[in-house]
Amino acid sequence: MVRGVSSYYNKEGELSGQWVKSRADDQAREQIIREAFAAMADQLPRLEPIAAPDPLASPLCNLFTLTDSHVGMLAWRREGGEDWDLKIAEDVLTRSFEHMVVAAPRARVAVVNQLGDFLHQDSMSPVTPTHGHILDSDTRFSKIVAVALRILRRVIDRALETHDEVHVILAEGNHDIVSSLWLRHMFKALYEREPRVTVNDSELPYYVYRHGRTMLAFHHGHIKKNEALPLFFAAQFSEMWGATAKRYVHVGHRHHVDEKEHPGMKVVQHSTLAARDAYAARGGWTTERQALAITYHEEHGEVARNTVTPGMLG
C-alpha cells in the first residue's frame, strides 16, 4: 500500500525518477504470520500420549480458568501491594492449578480455560499491541515465552493425569493478540498424537464447548461487552444453543468478579491471580485475586465450584 511518492526532476523540469514509499498490506502480513506459525508447528516434536487415569463414567466436566495472568509483567509491592514477576507467576499459576485439580470433584472431562492476556506483552517491545502503551516488563521476551510455555505444559499434563478428556482454550486477549495465535498452533501440534487432548483453534476470539446439554462459551472481553454476549453466542452458535438447556459464557479482561443472568445464558466474569501493576495501582483499581474451578453436569449445568487465592498457597 502506497503511503507516499517522492519525485525527482532534472534542470529542464522533466521527471527523472521516483521513490515510492509503501507498507505491507495488513491482510497480507497477517497471512504471512499465520503461514509461518503453521510451518513452525510442522517441525515441533509431538508428545507421546500420557497414561490415562482409571476409566470413569462421569457426567461431570471441570472447568479450570486462568485469565489475565500477565506472565512477564513486573509489579512492585510498594505501588500495588504485591510483587509479581516471572518467577512468582510460574509458582502461583502452577500451584493454583494444582490446588484446583485436587479440590475439584472427579470428572471425565476437563476444560483448561486460559482466557486471554496470558502474556503481558506481545513482542520484543514492552508495549500494548494496539495502542502502544508502555508496559512494566520483567525481562526479555524470549524468557517470557519460555516460562509461559512451561506453565501451560504443566497445566495441560496435570489435567491429563486426572481426567479422561482435556479440551484446551487458549483465548486471544488484548495484550497477546499475536501470541495467542502461535500458542494455539503450537499446542495443537504438540499434542497431535495425544487422542485425549483437543485444542480449540477458532480463528475468531469466541470459543465454545458442548458438554451434553450444557453450553460453555468463552471470550476475553476486550471486544464485546458482557451484556452483548448472550445474543451474540445465540446467533453465532445457533445450533449448539438450540441443542442445550444450560448455557454459560466466561470472560476476563476486567480483573474482577461479576456474574449476571441474562435470558438464556449466565455471564461469568473472572478475576485474576496476578498482582496489580503500576497502571492499575495508580488508577485505584482493586480486586480480590483468585481463580475458579467450576464443575458442570451434562444435564444440570453448574453443580459445584471451588476458589483458590494466592494467600492459600503459603
C-alpha positions in Angstrom: 0.0 0.0 0.0 1.5 3.3 -1.1 1.9 5.9 1.6 4.0 8.5 -0.3 5.8 9.2 -3.5 9.0 11.3 -3.9 9.6 12.6 -7.5 12.9 13.8 -8.9 13.2 16.4 -11.8 16.1 17.4 -13.9 17.1 21.0 -14.6 14.7 21.1 -17.5 11.8 20.3 -15.2 11.3 16.8 -16.6 10.6 13.8 -14.3 13.8 11.8 -13.9 12.9 9.3 -11.2 10.5 8.4 -8.3 10.8 6.9 -4.9 7.6 5.1 -3.9 7.2 4.7 -0.1 5.0 1.8 0.7 4.0 -0.5 3.6 2.9 -4.1 3.7 -0.9 -4.7 3.4 -2.2 -5.7 6.8 -4.1 -8.7 5.5 -1.1 -9.9 3.6 1.1 -9.5 6.6 -1.4 -11.5 8.8 -1.5 -14.3 6.2 2.3 -14.5 6.2 2.3 -14.7 10.0 -0.3 -17.5 10.0 1.7 -19.5 7.4 4.9 -19.0 9.4 3.1 -20.3 12.6 1.8 -23.3 10.7 5.2 -24.1 9.2 6.8 -23.8 12.7 4.2 -26.1 14.1 5.0 -28.8 11.5 8.6 -29.0 12.9 7.6 -29.4 16.5 8.3 -32.7 18.3 5.0 -34.4 19.2 4.4 -35.6 22.7 3.6 -39.2 23.3 0.3 -40.0 25.0 0.1 -39.8 28.8 -1.3 -42.7 30.6 -5.0 -42.1 31.3 -6.5 -42.4 34.8 -8.8 -45.3 35.6 -11.9 -45.1 33.3 -14.7 -43.0 34.8 -18.3 -42.9 33.6 -19.0 -39.5 35.0 -21.5 -36.8 33.7 -19.2 -34.1 35.1 -16.9 -31.5 33.5 -14.3 -29.5 35.4 -13.7 -26.0 34.0 -10.3 -24.6 35.3 -9.9 -20.9 34.4 -6.7 -18.9 34.4 -7.2 -15.4 33.0 -5.3 -12.2 32.8 -2.2 -14.0 34.2 0.1 -11.4 32.6 3.2 -13.6 32.5 6.2 -11.2 32.1 4.6 -8.3 34.0 6.5 -6.6 36.7 4.7 -5.4 39.8 6.2 -3.8 42.9 4.5 -4.2 46.3 5.2 -0.6 47.3 2.9 0.5 44.4 0.3 -2.2 44.1 0.6 -4.1 47.4 2.1 -7.3 46.0 5.1 -8.3 43.9 4.7 -10.1 40.5 7.5 -11.2 38.2 8.3 -14.3 36.0 9.3 -16.5 39.0 6.3 -15.5 41.1 3.9 -16.0 38.1 5.2 -19.5 37.4 4.9 -20.5 41.0 1.5 -19.0 41.7 -0.1 -20.2 38.5 1.1 -23.8 38.6 0.4 -24.3 42.3 -3.0 -22.7 42.0 -3.9 -25.0 39.2 -2.7 -28.0 41.3 -5.0 -26.8 44.1 -7.9 -26.6 41.8 -7.3 -30.1 40.4 -7.1 -31.6 43.8 -10.1 -29.8 45.2 -12.4 -30.5 42.2 -14.7 -33.5 42.0 -13.6 -36.5 40.0 -14.8 -35.8 36.4 -14.4 -37.4 33.0 -13.7 -34.1 31.2 -11.5 -31.1 32.0 -11.6 -27.8 30.1 -8.3 -25.9 30.6 -9.5 -22.3 30.1 -6.7 -19.9 29.5 -8.9 -16.9 28.9 -6.5 -14.4 27.4 -3.8 -11.9 28.4 -1.7 -14.8 29.4 1.4 -12.9 28.2 1.8 -9.4 29.3 3.4 -8.2 26.1 3.1 -9.4 22.5 6.5 -8.7 21.0 10.1 -7.7 21.8 8.9 -4.3 22.8 7.1 -3.9 26.2 4.0 -2.1 24.8 0.4 -3.0 24.2 -0.1 -4.3 20.7 -2.9 -2.0 19.6 -2.3 1.4 21.3 1.4 1.2 22.1 1.1 1.9 25.8 4.3 1.3 27.7 4.2 -1.8 30.0 6.1 -2.8 33.1 8.0 -5.8 31.9 10.1 -8.2 34.0 12.6 -9.4 31.4 13.4 -10.3 27.8 10.5 -11.6 25.7 12.3 -14.9 25.0 12.3 -15.7 28.7 8.7 -14.7 29.0 7.8 -17.1 26.2 9.8 -19.9 27.8 8.1 -19.5 31.1 4.6 -19.3 29.5 5.1 -22.5 27.6 6.4 -24.3 30.6 3.4 -23.3 32.7 0.9 -24.3 30.0 2.7 -27.7 29.5 2.5 -28.4 33.2 -1.2 -27.4 33.5 -2.3 -29.5 30.5 -0.3 -32.5 31.5 -1.7 -32.3 35.1 -5.3 -32.2 33.7 -4.5 -35.3 31.5 -3.3 -37.2 34.6 -6.6 -36.7 36.3 -9.3 -36.6 33.5 -10.2 -38.8 30.6 -10.5 -35.9 28.1 -9.0 -32.5 28.1 -10.2 -29.6 26.0 -7.8 -26.6 25.8 -8.9 -22.9 25.3 -6.0 -20.5 24.5 -8.0 -17.3 24.1 -7.0 -14.1 22.4 -6.5 -11.2 24.8 -5.8 -7.6 24.1 -2.3 -8.0 25.4 -1.4 -11.1 23.4 -3.3 -10.9 20.1 -0.4 -12.4 18.1 1.0 -14.7 20.8 -2.4 -16.4 21.2 -2.1 -17.4 17.6 1.2 -19.1 17.8 0.2 -20.7 21.2 -2.9 -22.3 19.6 -0.9 -23.6 16.6 2.0 -24.8 18.8 -0.1 -26.7 21.3 -2.4 -28.2 18.7 0.7 -29.6 17.0 2.4 -30.5 20.3 -0.5 -32.8 21.4 -1.3 -34.1 18.0 -0.5 -37.7 19.0 -2.5 -37.4 22.2 -6.1 -38.5 21.4 -7.3 -37.3 24.8 -6.5 -33.6 24.1 -8.3 -31.2 21.8 -7.2 -27.6 21.3 -9.8 -25.0 20.2 -8.3 -23.4 17.1 -11.1 -20.9 16.4 -9.8 -18.0 14.2 -12.3 -15.7 15.9 -11.9 -14.7 19.6 -15.1 -16.6 20.5 -14.9 -20.2 21.7 -17.5 -22.8 22.6 -17.5 -26.3 24.1 -20.6 -28.5 24.5 -20.9 -30.8 27.4 -24.1 -32.8 26.9 -26.9 -30.2 27.2 -24.6 -27.7 28.8 -23.0 -25.0 26.6 -19.8 -23.4 27.7 -18.7 -20.2 25.8 -15.6 -18.1 26.1 -14.5 -14.6 25.2 -11.7 -12.5 26.8 -14.0 -9.5 27.0 -11.9 -7.0 25.1 -14.2 -6.7 22.0 -17.7 -7.3 23.2 -19.3 -6.1 26.4 -20.8 -8.7 28.8 -24.4 -7.8 28.1 -24.0 -8.3 24.4 -22.5 -11.8 24.6 -25.6 -13.9 25.1 -27.3 -12.7 22.0 -24.1 -12.9 20.0 -23.4 -16.5 21.0 -27.1 -17.4 20.3 -26.6 -16.1 16.8 -23.1 -17.2 16.1 -23.5 -20.7 17.5 -27.3 -21.2 17.0 -27.1 -25.0 16.5 -25.3 -25.5 19.8 -27.6 -23.0 21.5 -30.7 -24.9 20.3 -29.3 -28.3 21.5 -28.5 -27.1 25.1 -30.6 -26.1 28.1 -27.9 -24.7 30.4 -25.6 -22.0 29.0 -22.7 -20.1 30.4 -20.2 -17.6 28.9 -16.9 -16.9 30.7 -15.0 -13.6 30.3 -12.0 -12.0 31.9 -10.3 -8.7 30.9 -11.7 -6.5 33.8 -9.7 -8.3 36.6 -12.7 -8.6 39.0 -15.6 -10.9 39.6 -19.0 -10.2 38.2 -21.9 -12.6 37.4 -25.2 -11.9 35.9 -28.0 -14.0 34.5 -29.4 -12.9 31.1 -32.2 -14.6 29.2 -30.9 -18.0 28.2 -27.3 -17.6 29.4 -25.3 -16.6 32.5 -22.3 -14.4 32.1 -19.4 -15.2 34.5 -16.6 -12.7 34.7 -13.4 -13.9 36.3 -10.8 -12.2 38.4 -7.1 -12.7 38.1 -4.3 -14.3 40.2 -1.8 -11.6 39.1 -0.9 -8.7 41.2 -1.6 -5.1 40.2 0.9 -3.3 38.1 1.7 0.4 38.4 -1.1 1.3 35.9 -3.8 -0.5 37.9 -2.5 0.8 41.2 -2.3 4.4 40.1 -5.8 4.1 38.7 -7.1 2.9 42.0 -8.5 -0.4 40.7 -8.6 -3.1 43.4 -9.8 -6.7 43.2 -9.5 -9.9 45.2 -7.0 -12.1 43.4 -8.5 -15.5 42.8 -9.1 -18.3 40.3 -12.2 -20.5 40.0 -12.7 -24.2 39.2 -16.4 -24.7 38.2 -17.9 -28.2 37.8 -20.7 -28.7 35.2 -23.1 -31.6 34.9 -24.0 -32.5 31.3 -27.8 -32.1 32.1 -28.0 -29.8 35.1 -25.3 -27.2 34.4 -23.2 -25.9 37.3 -23.2 -28.2 40.3 -20.0 -27.2 42.2 -17.1 -24.7 42.4 -14.0 -24.0 44.4 -11.8 -21.0 44.7 -8.1 -20.6 45.1 -6.3 -17.4 46.2 -2.5 -16.7 46.3 -2.7 -16.4 50.1 -3.8 -20.0 50.3 -0.6 -21.3 48.8 1.6 -20.3 51.8 
